[in-house]
Every structure is written in structure tokens, then in C-alpha cells.
Amino acid sequence: MDDLSLNLFVEGVADLERTQYKILGGLQRAQSAFDEDRVYPHLARLVELHGALVTVLSRTEGVRTPETGRIAGINWDEKSIEYEWPEFESAEMSVVEDLIRWALPHIRSTIEEGTEVYEHVEENLALETVGIMPSYVQEGYLMVPNRSADALHVLRYTLSIFTEEGETHRTLRTTHCKTVEQSGLDVDPSSVKLQLLEERRDLPAPATYFSRIELEVPYQETLLPVVKRRLVRQLAREMGEA
């Protein structure tokens, strides 16, 4: 996946066939990861690349600059990312544009495969509250089981909210607190919360969530990112912002 970048499409001017081969190879590696239920970072990178390529096609003249294919900044007025590209002759730019048009359906197809894995995990996931929920939920604990390792990971989360140009953005930061072994039967999340209250007294009445899922999927590449996104939506509802 690392070789799937905007710069790769610039290389198409010099060797179109070789560049197409590299693009297909990168997409194949992403597909192999999806076959193994490993969603991230592949899905997020493909979505970002797809958006960038669509932007290039829609605003070709505006993004041709003497520097090569990197993010130049954000246009807050038009809510778009601006990209820097080399100055090509019109015939060379046509090669790049044709390459992008050729690649986009392949990228969309691969994104759909990754999205199916993501949605399957999310559909089988339940996010439950543990104990009495306080009114303040922007900080707390999140428990995520790792069934392949017979373990329960306990994370502390902090939700940050900021507004830019009238739009609300939320970011969730997590830090690992502890790992609890659980062989066979699941550990009681209420008991784990009580232990946290004894061990960490800076949050006397923390919001605590437990993610219940029976699927065995990769923890770092799939389960944790899906749970975190679900928690962000859950917190928005708790705060009356959904």
C-alpha cells in the first residue's frame, strides 16, 4: 500500500504500463489484507487516495504547480484539499488524467471489499455501558476483547471536540491501561471497572463502555478502529449532538 500515492500517478508519464502494474499490485496487497479481515490502514488510505484523485480530475488546472504531488493545504472556503503537481505539457497531463480515470474503478472496487469487511464487523458489534453513566462522558474507559489472544484490553479515552467553519469535528484519543486475561468465559466488565476505580482515582465516576463481539478478527488492524469509530458516534448521542 505504501507505493499507492499521488506521486505514483506522476510516474505514469514516463512509463504508463509499469505504473499500471504497480497500481494493480498495490491494490492486490490491499485485497489480500481484506481477505484476512485486516481493514486498516489499507481502507483509510485508499479512501484518501480516491478522494485526492477525484479532486485532481475536477480541478486539474488549479493544481498544476512546479512542485510534485503532495498536499499543499486546505481550502476552507471550498472545503477541499489542494494538491501540488508538476507542470506538464498538455499531452503529458492527458496521460496522467487517463491513468487516473483507468485507476478509479479499480480503487473503488477494492474500497468496496474493505467496506464489506468493516460493515460485517460493525454489524456484529455491540457497545454496552458498564454501570451508571455520568453526565460527563468525554473521558472514560473502553474495554475491547481480543478473542484470538484470550484477552480484554482496557483503554482510557479522551474525546476532543472543535468547530471549524461551522462544522463540528471529533477526535478520539486512547491510551492502553491494562490487559486482563480471559480464558474461556468473558471477564465481568463490572468487576474490571471496580478494579479501575481502585487503581486510578483521578476519574472517580468514569463513563465506561464494553464492546461485545463474538467474531475473531485482528485486534489492531480491524477491531479497535471499528470500536473507536462506534464509540465516537455513541458519545455524540450521549451528549445530544448526533
Secondary structure, DSSP 8 states (H G I E B T S, - for coil): -TT-SHHHHHHTTT-HHHHHHHHHHHHHHHHHHHHTT--TTHHHHHHHHHHHHHHHHHTTGGGB-SS-SEEEEEETTTTEEEEEB----HHHHHHHHHHHHHHHHHHHHHHHHHHHHHHHHHHTEEEEE-S---S--SEEEEEEEEGGGTEEEEEEEEEEEEEETTEEEEEEEEEEEEEEE--SS---HHHHHHHHHHH-TT-SS-EEEEEEE-----IIIIIHHHHHHHHHHHHHHHTT--
